[in-house]
C-alpha cells in the first residue's frame, strides 16, 4: 500500500482525483486531502515539492484559461521537480472530465447525450456549459441543485458540488471518460506510472 497526499481546489476536484486513483492505482491510499485555492497552490508549490521527498503528492487543479500553460505553472518551482510530485491540470476545468463520460453524465443530468460534445476538452467554460445543460434537465431536482437561483450572483446552484461529487463517486467511469478527453487520458497515463517506487 502506497500512501499519497492529495492537494485540490475543492470538494469536486477531490472526488475526481480520488476516483482516478481508485481506478488507476487502487493500491494508493489517500492519507490526507488538502483543499487550497489555485493561488495558494501556486505560492506553496516549492514547499510542496520539498515535502514530496518524504511522501508522494498528487496536485490537481483547473487550467481555467488558455493562457495558463501547465509547464509555465510548474516552472514556478524553480528547482527540479521531485519524482514523487505529480501536478496535473484539467482542461479547462474538472467538469470537462466529468462530462467526458457522456452517456452516464447525460443520464445523471437527464438530458440527451448528443448535447454533450465528443471532445469535452474543447469546451471553453465547462462549468457554465454543465449548468446550461442542467437548466434543460427533465429533473426538477437537478435544476434545483445545479442551477443558480434567480438573482443569485453564484455561477452554480446551491448543491452543485455535492450532487456532482455523488455522481463522480457512484457512477463516473474514468476509462470511458478518457475516450472523450485527451487531457484526462494523459493524466491517467501519468498516474499509472506514479509514484515511481510504488509496489
C-alpha positions as YAML, in Angstrom:
chain: A
units: angstrom
residues:
- id: 1
  name: UNK
  ca: [0.00, 0.00, 0.00]
- id: 2
  name: UNK
  ca: [1.38, 3.39, -1.04]
- id: 3
  name: UNK
  ca: [0.39, 6.48, 0.94]
- id: 4
  name: UNK
  ca: [-0.37, 9.62, -1.05]
- id: 5
  name: UNK
  ca: [-1.42, 13.20, -0.28]
- id: 6
  name: UNK
  ca: [-3.97, 14.97, -2.48]
- id: 7
  name: UNK
  ca: [-4.00, 18.73, -2.99]
- id: 8
  name: UNK
  ca: [-7.07, 20.02, -4.81]
- id: 9
  name: UNK
  ca: [-9.08, 23.20, -5.17]
- id: 10
  name: UNK
  ca: [-12.43, 21.99, -3.87]
- id: 11
  name: UNK
  ca: [-14.72, 19.12, -2.95]
- id: 12
  name: UNK
  ca: [-15.42, 18.20, -6.56]
- id: 13
  name: UNK
  ca: [-11.77, 18.18, -7.57]
- id: 14
  name: UNK
  ca: [-11.04, 15.94, -4.61]
- id: 15
  name: UNK
  ca: [-13.72, 13.46, -5.69]
- id: 16
  name: UNK
  ca: [-12.36, 13.38, -9.25]
- id: 17
  name: UNK
  ca: [-8.77, 12.86, -8.11]
- id: 18
  name: UNK
  ca: [-9.80, 10.14, -5.66]
- id: 19
  name: UNK
  ca: [-11.84, 8.36, -8.34]
- id: 20
  name: UNK
  ca: [-8.89, 8.43, -10.74]
- id: 21
  name: UNK
  ca: [-6.62, 6.93, -8.08]
- id: 22
  name: UNK
  ca: [-9.18, 4.27, -7.16]
- id: 23
  name: UNK
  ca: [-9.49, 3.26, -10.81]
- id: 24
  name: UNK
  ca: [-5.88, 3.51, -11.94]
- id: 25
  name: UNK
  ca: [-3.86, 2.94, -8.76]
- id: 26
  name: UNK
  ca: [-6.11, 1.20, -6.20]
- id: 27
  name: UNK
  ca: [-3.11, 0.30, -4.06]
- id: 28
  name: UNK
  ca: [-2.57, 4.03, -3.33]
- id: 29
  name: UNK
  ca: [-4.10, 5.13, -0.03]
- id: 30
  name: UNK
  ca: [-5.03, 8.80, 0.37]
- id: 31
  name: UNK
  ca: [-3.71, 9.77, 3.80]
- id: 32
  name: UNK
  ca: [-4.59, 13.46, 3.55]
- id: 33
  name: UNK
  ca: [-6.65, 15.67, 1.24]
- id: 34
  name: UNK
  ca: [-5.81, 19.36, 1.31]
- id: 35
  name: UNK
  ca: [-8.06, 21.98, -0.31]
- id: 36
  name: UNK
  ca: [-6.28, 25.14, -1.34]
- id: 37
  name: UNK
  ca: [-7.13, 27.84, -3.83]
- id: 38
  name: UNK
  ca: [-5.18, 27.93, -7.09]
- id: 39
  name: UNK
  ca: [-3.24, 30.98, -5.86]
- id: 40
  name: UNK
  ca: [-2.33, 29.20, -2.63]
- id: 41
  name: UNK
  ca: [-1.16, 26.13, -4.53]
- id: 42
  name: UNK
  ca: [0.99, 28.34, -6.76]
- id: 43
  name: UNK
  ca: [2.58, 30.20, -3.85]
- id: 44
  name: UNK
  ca: [3.30, 26.98, -1.96]
- id: 45
  name: UNK
  ca: [4.41, 24.79, -4.86]
- id: 46
  name: UNK
  ca: [8.09, 24.94, -3.85]
- id: 47
  name: UNK
  ca: [7.23, 23.79, -0.31]
- id: 48
  name: UNK
  ca: [5.05, 21.02, -1.74]
- id: 49
  name: UNK
  ca: [7.96, 19.92, -3.93]
- id: 50
  name: UNK
  ca: [10.21, 19.68, -0.90]
- id: 51
  name: UNK
  ca: [7.58, 17.76, 1.07]
- id: 52
  name: UNK
  ca: [7.31, 15.24, -1.77]
- id: 53
  name: UNK
  ca: [10.73, 13.91, -0.78]
- id: 54
  name: UNK
  ca: [9.04, 12.10, 2.09]
- id: 55
  name: UNK
  ca: [5.65, 11.19, 0.59]
- id: 56
  name: UNK
  ca: [4.04, 11.23, -2.88]
- id: 57
  name: UNK
  ca: [1.82, 14.23, -3.65]
- id: 58
  name: UNK
  ca: [-0.88, 14.41, -6.34]
- id: 59
  name: UNK
  ca: [-1.85, 18.01, -7.12]
- id: 60
  name: UNK
  ca: [-4.92, 18.52, -9.30]
- id: 61
  name: UNK
  ca: [-6.16, 21.95, -10.32]
- id: 62
  name: UNK
  ca: [-8.11, 23.54, -13.17]
- id: 63
  name: UNK
  ca: [-6.33, 25.18, -16.07]
- id: 64
  name: UNK
  ca: [-9.21, 27.70, -16.32]
- id: 65
  name: UNK
  ca: [-7.82, 29.75, -19.21]
- id: 66
  name: UNK
  ca: [-5.84, 29.01, -22.36]
- id: 67
  name: UNK
  ca: [-3.03, 31.33, -21.28]
- id: 68
  name: UNK
  ca: [-2.44, 29.31, -18.10]
- id: 69
  name: UNK
  ca: [0.06, 26.88, -19.53]
- id: 70
  name: UNK
  ca: [0.73, 23.94, -17.13]
- id: 71
  name: UNK
  ca: [4.51, 23.81, -17.81]
- id: 72
  name: UNK
  ca: [4.71, 27.54, -17.06]
- id: 73
  name: UNK
  ca: [2.96, 27.00, -13.72]
- id: 74
  name: UNK
  ca: [5.26, 24.14, -12.79]
- id: 75
  name: UNK
  ca: [8.27, 26.24, -13.79]
- id: 76
  name: UNK
  ca: [7.48, 28.44, -10.81]
- id: 77
  name: UNK
  ca: [9.04, 25.76, -8.62]
- id: 78
  name: UNK
  ca: [12.43, 26.98, -9.93]
- id: 79
  name: UNK
  ca: [14.11, 23.73, -8.90]
- id: 80
  name: UNK
  ca: [14.00, 20.10, -10.10]
- id: 81
  name: UNK
  ca: [10.54, 18.56, -9.69]
- id: 82
  name: UNK
  ca: [10.74, 15.60, -7.34]
- id: 83
  name: UNK
  ca: [9.63, 12.28, -8.81]
- id: 84
  name: UNK
  ca: [7.06, 11.99, -6.01]
- id: 85
  name: UNK
  ca: [5.24, 15.16, -7.08]
- id: 86
  name: UNK
  ca: [2.59, 14.83, -9.78]
- id: 87
  name: UNK
  ca: [0.87, 18.04, -10.88]
- id: 88
  name: UNK
  ca: [-1.99, 17.79, -13.35]
- id: 89
  name: UNK
  ca: [-4.27, 20.43, -14.87]
- id: 90
  name: UNK
  ca: [-7.81, 19.68, -16.04]
- id: 91
  name: UNK
  ca: [-8.56, 21.31, -19.41]
- id: 92
  name: UNK
  ca: [-10.25, 23.69, -18.74]
- id: 93
  name: UNK
  ca: [-11.99, 22.50, -15.55]
- id: 94
  name: UNK
  ca: [-12.71, 19.11, -13.98]
- id: 95
  name: UNK
  ca: [-16.25, 19.42, -15.34]
- id: 96
  name: UNK
  ca: [-14.86, 18.69, -18.80]
- id: 97
  name: UNK
  ca: [-13.56, 15.36, -17.47]
- id: 98
  name: UNK
  ca: [-16.87, 14.60, -15.79]
- id: 99
  name: UNK
  ca: [-18.84, 15.33, -18.95]
- id: 100
  name: UNK
  ca: [-16.45, 13.14, -20.97]
- id: 101
  name: UNK
  ca: [-18.29, 10.09, -19.65]
- id: 102
  name: UNK
  ca: [-21.04, 11.24, -21.97]
- id: 103
  name: UNK
  ca: [-23.67, 8.54, -21.54]
- id: 104
  name: UNK
  ca: [-23.57, 8.50, -17.74]
- id: 105
  name: UNK
  ca: [-23.35, 12.29, -17.49]
- id: 106
  name: UNK
  ca: [-26.38, 12.63, -19.77]
- id: 107
  name: UNK
  ca: [-28.36, 10.15, -17.67]
- id: 108
  name: UNK
  ca: [-27.38, 11.95, -14.49]
- id: 109
  name: UNK
  ca: [-28.36, 15.34, -15.90]
- id: 110
  name: UNK
  ca: [-31.37, 13.85, -17.69]
- id: 111
  name: UNK
  ca: [-30.56, 15.48, -21.00]
- id: 112
  name: UNK
  ca: [-29.96, 13.96, -24.46]
- id: 113
  name: UNK
  ca: [-26.43, 12.56, -24.85]
- id: 114
  name: UNK
  ca: [-25.93, 14.32, -28.19]
- id: 115
  name: UNK
  ca: [-25.90, 17.67, -26.36]
- id: 116
  name: UNK
  ca: [-22.50, 16.75, -24.88]
- id: 117
  name: UNK
  ca: [-19.63, 17.24, -27.38]
- id: 118
  name: UNK
  ca: [-17.41, 14.36, -28.44]
- id: 119
  name: UNK
  ca: [-14.26, 16.20, -27.28]
- id: 120
  name: UNK
  ca: [-15.11, 17.87, -23.99]
- id: 121
  name: UNK
  ca: [-11.62, 19.38, -23.70]
- id: 122
  name: UNK
  ca: [-12.71, 21.88, -26.35]
- id: 123
  name: UNK
  ca: [-15.31, 23.41, -24.06]
- id: 124
  name: UNK
  ca: [-14.02, 26.91, -23.16]
- id: 125
  name: UNK
  ca: [-16.14, 27.08, -19.98]
- id: 126
  name: UNK
  ca: [-17.10, 23.56, -18.89]
- id: 127
  name: UNK
  ca: [-18.76, 24.65, -15.64]
- id: 128
  name: UNK
  ca: [-21.06, 27.10, -17.40]
- id: 129
  name: UNK
  ca: [-21.79, 24.52, -20.09]
- id: 130
  name: UNK
  ca: [-22.75, 21.92, -17.48]
- id: 131
  name: UNK
  ca: [-25.04, 24.41, -15.75]
- id: 132
  name: UNK
  ca: [-26.64, 25.25, -19.11]
- id: 133
  name: UNK
  ca: [-27.36, 21.54, -19.59]
- id: 134
  name: UNK
  ca: [-28.86, 21.36, -16.11]
- id: 135
  name: UNK
  ca: [-31.21, 24.23, -16.97]
- id: 136
  name: UNK
  ca: [-32.73, 21.99, -19.66]
- id: 137
  name: UNK
  ca: [-32.87, 18.89, -17.44]
- id: 138
  name: UNK
  ca: [-36.06, 16.88, -17.21]
- id: 139
  name: UNK
  ca: [-35.32, 16.53, -13.48]
- id: 140
  name: UNK
  ca: [-36.56, 19.27, -11.19]
- id: 141
  name: UNK
  ca: [-34.05, 18.23, -8.51]
- id: 142
  name: UNK
  ca: [-31.14, 18.59, -10.96]
- id: 143
  name: UNK
  ca: [-32.34, 22.05, -11.90]
- id: 144
  name: UNK
  ca: [-32.86, 22.98, -8.25]
- id: 145
  name: UNK
  ca: [-29.42, 21.81, -7.09]
- id: 146
  name: UNK
  ca: [-27.19, 22.69, -10.05]
- id: 147
  name: UNK
  ca: [-28.69, 25.89, -11.47]
- id: 148
  name: UNK
  ca: [-28.18, 29.24, -9.68]
- id: 149
  name: UNK
  ca: [-31.23, 30.70, -8.02]
- id: 150
  name: UNK
  ca: [-32.87, 33.75, -9.58]
- id: 151
  name: UNK
  ca: [-30.95, 36.95, -8.76]
- id: 152
  name: UNK
  ca: [-28.09, 34.86, -7.32]
- id: 153
  name: UNK
  ca: [-24.55, 36.03, -8.06]
- id: 154
  name: UNK
  ca: [-23.26, 32.45, -7.87]
- id: 155
  name: UNK
  ca: [-22.16, 30.64, -11.02]
- id: 156
  name: UNK
  ca: [-23.75, 27.41, -9.78]
- id: 157
  name: UNK
  ca: [-26.68, 26.08, -7.80]
- id: 158
  name: UNK
  ca: [-26.82, 25.52, -4.02]
- id: 159
  name: UNK
  ca: [-25.76, 21.85, -4.09]
- id: 160
  name: UNK
  ca: [-23.70, 21.83, -7.27]
- id: 161
  name: UNK
  ca: [-20.54, 20.36, -5.78]
- id: 162
  name: UNK
  ca: [-22.41, 17.89, -3.60]
- id: 163
  name: UNK
  ca: [-24.55, 16.44, -6.40]
- id: 164
  name: UNK
  ca: [-21.64, 16.19, -8.81]
- id: 165
  name: UNK
  ca: [-19.39, 14.67, -6.14]
- id: 166
  name: UNK
  ca: [-22.00, 11.96, -5.54]
- id: 167
  name: UNK
  ca: [-22.18, 11.29, -9.28]
- id: 168
  name: UNK
  ca: [-18.39, 11.03, -9.56]
- id: 169
  name: UNK
  ca: [-18.15, 8.65, -6.60]
- id: 170
  name: UNK
  ca: [-21.02, 6.37, -7.58]
- id: 171
  name: UNK
  ca: [-21.29, 6.49, -11.37]
- id: 172
  name: UNK
  ca: [-18.48, 8.28, -13.24]
- id: 173
  name: UNK
  ca: [-16.29, 5.89, -15.25]
- id: 174
  name: UNK
  ca: [-12.73, 7.13, -15.69]
- id: 175
  name: UNK
  ca: [-11.81, 4.78, -18.53]
- id: 176
  name: UNK
  ca: [-14.90, 5.70, -20.55]
- id: 177
  name: UNK
  ca: [-14.31, 9.41, -19.95]
- id: 178
  name: UNK
  ca: [-10.77, 9.05, -21.33]
- id: 179
  name: UNK
  ca: [-12.30, 8.32, -24.74]
- id: 180
  name: UNK
  ca: [-13.62, 11.88, -24.98]
- id: 181
  name: UNK
  ca: [-10.99, 13.85, -23.04]
- id: 182
  name: UNK
  ca: [-7.37, 13.81, -24.23]
- id: 183
  name: UNK
  ca: [-6.22, 15.72, -21.14]
- id: 184
  name: UNK
  ca: [-7.81, 13.14, -18.83]
- id: 185
  name: UNK
  ca: [-6.23, 10.37, -20.89]
- id: 186
  name: UNK
  ca: [-2.80, 11.97, -20.40]
- id: 187
  name: UNK
  ca: [-3.41, 12.32, -16.66]
- id: 188
  name: UNK
  ca: [-4.43, 8.66, -16.34]
- id: 189
  name: UNK
  ca: [-1.26, 7.62, -18.16]
- id: 190
  name: UNK
  ca: [0.82, 9.66, -15.72]
- id: 191
  name: UNK
  ca: [-0.99, 8.28, -12.68]
- id: 192
  name: UNK
  ca: [-0.45, 4.72, -13.93]
- id: 193
  name: UNK
  ca: [3.31, 5.29, -13.62]
- id: 194
  name: UNK
  ca: [3.12, 7.26, -10.36]
- id: 195
  name: UNK
  ca: [4.72, 7.21, -7.87]
- id: 196
  name: UNK
  ca: [7.80, 5.63, -9.42]
- id: 197
  name: UNK
  ca: [8.56, 3.34, -6.48]
- id: 198
  name: UNK
  ca: [5.06, 2.05, -5.79]
- id: 199
  name: UNK
  ca: [4.72, -1.68, -5.45]
...
